[in-house]
């Protein structure tokens, strides 16, 4: 079992970005066409590890990806979030090693 403590205080801003950098990022994002059409072209063995409770990337995305990437493996960790590799480092490492040894 992993217990993640939540802080009740507001996070402190430790880094900022310039308006110019924010504008460049916004323009790049507007022109981005995505990667969906390129997924079937992935040829190396592929392992997708996701968290079932990821609030940044919906779990449905991994199901779409597994259908499009030939031979890909999918592992979804119950109670895992977007940083599943930090929440469950030992389990994550075992999964990666098992995949690499296969």
C-alpha positions in Angstrom: 0.0 0.0 0.0 1.2 3.5 -0.8 0.1 6.5 1.1 0.5 9.8 -0.5 0.2 12.8 1.8 -1.4 15.9 0.5 -0.2 19.3 1.7 -2.8 21.7 2.8 -0.5 24.7 2.1 -0.3 26.4 -1.3 2.6 25.4 -3.5 5.5 27.8 -3.7 6.5 29.0 -7.1 10.2 28.2 -7.6 10.6 28.8 -11.3 9.0 31.1 -13.8 9.0 31.5 -17.5 9.2 34.6 -19.7 6.2 35.8 -21.6 8.2 35.1 -24.8 8.7 31.5 -23.9 5.1 31.1 -23.0 4.1 32.6 -26.3 6.4 30.2 -28.2 5.0 27.2 -26.4 1.5 28.3 -27.2 2.3 28.7 -30.9 4.0 25.3 -31.0 1.0 23.7 -29.3 -1.4 25.3 -31.8 0.6 23.8 -34.7 1.0 20.3 -33.2 -0.8 17.7 -35.2 -0.4 14.9 -32.6 1.1 11.5 -33.0 -1.9 9.3 -33.4 -1.2 8.6 -37.1 2.4 7.6 -36.4 1.7 5.0 -33.7 1.2 2.1 -36.1 4.7 2.8 -37.5 6.4 2.1 -34.1 8.4 -1.1 -34.6 10.6 -1.6 -31.5 9.0 -3.6 -28.7 6.9 -1.2 -26.6 5.7 -1.3 -23.0 3.0 1.1 -21.8 2.7 1.5 -18.1 -0.1 3.6 -16.9 -1.9 4.5 -13.7 -5.6 3.7 -13.5 -6.2 7.0 -11.6 -4.1 9.3 -13.8 -5.9 12.6 -13.9 -3.5 14.1 -16.6 -3.9 11.4 -19.2 -7.1 9.5 -19.4 -6.7 5.7 -19.2 -8.6 5.3 -22.4 -5.6 6.8 -24.3 -3.5 3.7 -23.4 -6.2 1.4 -24.8 -6.2 3.3 -28.0 -2.4 3.2 -28.1 -2.2 -0.6 -27.5 -4.5 -1.1 -30.4 -2.4 0.9 -32.7 1.2 -0.1 -31.7 2.0 -3.5 -33.1 2.8 -6.1 -30.3 2.8 -3.5 -27.5 2.3 -4.5 -23.9 0.0 -2.6 -21.6 0.2 -2.6 -17.8 -2.3 -0.5 -15.9 -1.5 -0.1 -12.1 -4.5 0.2 -9.8 -4.5 3.3 -7.8 -1.6 4.7 -9.9 -1.5 8.3 -11.0 0.4 10.1 -13.7 3.7 9.6 -11.8 3.2 5.9 -11.4 7.0 5.3 -11.6 7.4 7.4 -8.5 4.5 6.0 -6.6 5.5 2.3 -7.2 9.2 2.4 -8.1 9.9 -1.3 -7.3 6.8 -2.6 -9.1 7.6 -0.3 -12.0 11.2 -1.5 -12.2 10.2 -5.1 -12.0 7.7 -4.6 -14.9 10.4 -2.9 -17.0 13.0 -5.6 -16.3 10.4 -8.4 -17.1 9.6 -6.7 -20.4 13.3 -6.2 -21.3 14.1 -9.8 -20.5 11.2 -11.2 -22.6 
